[in-house]
Amino acid sequence: MNEQQLRPAYLAGIGISAYALWYFATAGSSLPAVAFGVVLAVFVVRLRQLTADS
């Protein structure tokens, strides 16, 4: 996949992961919140790597 296709996928992943992180954090479920926090961090790092190359 090229950059044009990956950027919206990473942005969607960031949005969904951020919502899930908020949902589980406010519900008091720490284990899923931590998992989605890690997923969110991975998506952000990958997006920054993608945009730094262009």
WOHUCOR-V177584 format. One line per field, one symbol per residue. psi: psi as a letter, one per 20 degrees, with the letter a starting at -180 (. if undefined). A space follows every 10 residues. Layout:
psi->???
This chain:
psi->qrhhhhghgg hghggghggh ggghghijoh ghggghgggg ggggghhhhg hhh.
